[in-house]
Amino acid sequence: MAVVSSPTTRGRRLAFELRRLREQTGLTPTQAARQLGWSLSKLTRIEKAQTQPKSTDITAALALYGADSATHASLVQLGKDSWRRGWWTAYADVFAGSIVALEDEAAQITAWEPQLIPGLLQTEDYAREIMNLRNEDPAATHRRIVARMNRGMLLRRPNAPRFHATLDESVLRRNIGGTKVMRKQLTALLEAADRPNITIQVVPFDAGAHLGIEGAMELLCFADDAELDVAYAEGPMGDIYLESTEEVTRIRLALKSVHDTALPPDESLRLIATLTGR
């Protein structure tokens, strides 16, 4: 199971390109590391985006691989941009993984949630009820809520990614925070679905078994390269990232199963509207 530790998609793209160039030369990792004067573990960490390579490392690798001047300039600049700081770095204590950085650069985010409203669509009051379960210091709880609200702004920016969220019907009926909080949250879902980049579906109680029944999952897709697509799942024991072609394909098929099982978007919104009392 692969773990993504690169803070941005740029870092993963740089790693992918360096690995691709090495493979085109016919060099094995051991051979390339020896000729570069690196340890094998250093080359492996760079090619898996587990460490930030220095500009001199990128230049040395590109020279060994025979990259042309345009490729050299492009990848050296990519290396400089790979670990750029985003707004989320101010909340490193809240966002332990790289999910927010990945969401920031995704073109399409597809999520299945059998338990809770997806974080990107949560209202402040709903999020507060969830955060309060941690029994943390009030200041820490407030900080988590602010971070989550900032995260949700991603879907409102001009170049927002497409977001396809599918929820189990129980998520809509689970009375978190009381009737007022839930009505406000469900109304927010309807308002979000009015935006052209957001699609919401609901899997009804009578839908039966499907490939998403075992837990939540999220797939992040990137506009320029399917090789960079990554799947993600958040759980009480930590975040899990899957990035191999086989793992991503498995999640993609599971999400398709969920979508095929769910009510169509228009029927899903009618159900949500009914639950708000409209």
N, C-alpha and C positions, 0 to 999 in steps of 0.2 A: 504494500500500500504506500503510494508516494505522498510525501508531505511537501507542500509548497512553502518555502520560507522566504522567497523573494518578495519584497514589499510591493512591487508593481509588475504589471504585464511587460513593461519595457525590459525589466531584468530577465524575465523568462524568455522574451524574444531574443535578447542578446545571447543568452545561453544556448538557445536552439540554433541560432545562426553559427555560433562558434563550433558547435558539435557537427552541424551539417558540413561546414567547410573542412573540418578535420576528416570526416568520413569520405568526402569527395577526393581527398588526397590519397586515400587508402591507408592512412596511418591508424594504427590501433591506439587506444588511450595510453598504453604503456610506452609505445614508441614515441608518441607526441610528447609525453611528459619528459622522457629521457632527453630528447633533442632540445626541449625548452629549458632544461635544467630544473624542472619542477618535480615535486613528489607526485605520485599518481593520485593521492588523495586531494591535492590542490587542484589538479585538472578536473577531477571528478566533481568537486564542489562547485567549480566555475560552470561546468557544463550542466549541472543540475540546479543552477541559480541559487545555491545555498550560501554563496559568499559574493561580495562585491569585488570584481577584479579591478586592479589598478589600470590606468591608461597604458602604462608600460607593458603590463601583462597582455592586454588586448593587442597592442602593436606587435609584440613579439609573436603571438599566436598567428596573427594575420600574415606576418612576414613568412612564417614557416609554411602556412597553408597556401601561399601564393595569391592572396587576395589583391584585386586591382585597387587603384587609388580611390575610386568612388566608393567601393565597399569599405575600404579602410576608413575613410572620412565618416561614412554613415554609421559604422559600428562604434567607432571611438566616441562620436557624439551620443549615440544611444547609451553607451556606458556611462557617460556623464549624467544623462537624464534618468538612468535606471532607478536610482535611489533618491529621487527628488522628494522633498518633504511636502505632504499634503496637509489639509486642515486636520485630518485624523491623527497626525503625529502628536498633537497636543493632548490627545486622549489615549496615549499608549497604555495607560493603566486600565482602560476600559476595553479597548480593542486589542486583545492579546495576539490575534493572528493577523493575516494579511487580507481578510475578506473585504474590508472597506476599500482598500487600495485596488483590489481586483474589480469590485463593483464600479469604481470610479472610471475604469477604462473599458468596461464591457459594453458591447453593442446590444446584447440581449441577455436578460436574466429570467430564468424560468424556475419557479419555486413551487414545491408541494409542502403544505403544512397541515398535518392531521391534529395538531393540538392547540396552536395559538395563531392569532393574526400575524402575518409576516412582519418583521421588524420595520421594513421600509414603509409599511402602511399603517402602523400603529399610531393612535392618537396619544397625546401626552398623558391623559388620565388613565388610559388603558395600560400604557407602558409603566406608569407609576405603580399601578396595582401589581404588575409582574415584578418590578424591581423591589418592591417592599417585602416580597417573600424572602429576600436575601437577609433581612434583619441587619442591614449594615448601618453605619453612621448616616444620619440624614443628609449630611453634606456629600457623602460618597454616592448615595442614592440619587440625589439631585444631579450630580455630575453625570451619572449614567443616563439619566433621562435626557439631559441636554445633548449628550453625544448621540443618542438614538434619534432625537428630533433633527439634528443636523444631518445625520445619515439619510433620513427620509427626504431631505431637500434634493437629493440626487435626482429623483423622479420628476422634479419641477423645473430643472434647469433647461435652457434652450436646446442643448444637445443631449437630452436625457436618453438613457437606454430604453429599449422596449422591455416591459416587465409583464410577464404572464404568471399570475398567481392562481393556484388551485388550492382550495380549502376543503377540509372535511366539514360536513354540515354541523358536526358537534362543536366546531370552533365558533360558529355563529350562535349557537344556543348555550354555550358555556357562559354562565352569568358571572363574569369577572368584573368585580367592582360595583355590581348592582345594575338595576335597570337603566338608570340615567347614563352611566358610563358606557354600557353596551349599546344603547340606542345611538349615542354620539359616535361610537366607533363604527357601527354598521352604516350610519349616514355618511361617515367619512369614506367608507369603501365605495358607496354609490357615487360619491363626488369624484373619487379617484378614477373610477371606471369611465367617467366622462372624458378623461384626457385620452388623446389618440394613441399614446404609447403604453397604455395600461389595459390589460385584459384580465378579468376575474372569472373563474369558474368554481362551481361547488359540486363536490361529490355527495350525493344524497345518502341518507341512511340505508335505503333499500338497494344500493348499487351492487352490493356483493363484494367478492374479493377482487383485488387488483394488485399490481406490482409495487404500489406505493404503500401498502398496508403496514409494512414493518417500520416506517418512520419517515421523518422529514428529509428532504433533499433539495438541493439547489444546483442549477447548471448555469455557468457563466460562459457566454460565447463572445468571441472577439471578431471584429469586422474583417480583418485582413488575413487571418490564418486560423483554420480549424485546429491546427496542431496545438494552439495555445488554450483551447477550451479546457475548463476545469470544473469539476463537480465539488460540492461542499455540503457538509452536514454539521450542524451545531448541536452539541449535546452537553449534559451535565459533567461529563468527564473530559470535555475539551472539544476543539474543532478538528474535523477530519477533512483533508483535501485529497482528491483523487485526480490525477492528471494523465495517466497512461491512456492510450487509445482504447484499450479494452475496457477499462474502468469507466471512462467517459461515455462510451457507447452503451454500456450496461445501464448507466443512469439515464441516458437519453431515451432508451427503450422503456425504462420504467416510467418516466414522465409521460411518454406517449400513451402508455397504458392508463395512467391516471386521467389524462385529458380525454381519452376515448370513453372512459367510464363516467366522467363528470357530466353534469347538465351543460348544454350549450351556454355561452355567455349571456344571451338575452334571458333565458330561463333562470340562470343563476342569479341575475340581478333582480328578477321578479321575486325570487325567494327571499333575497336579502331585504328587499323593500317591504315584503309582507311581515318580516320579523321586526322591522322598525315600527310597524303599525300604520304604514302608509296605505 
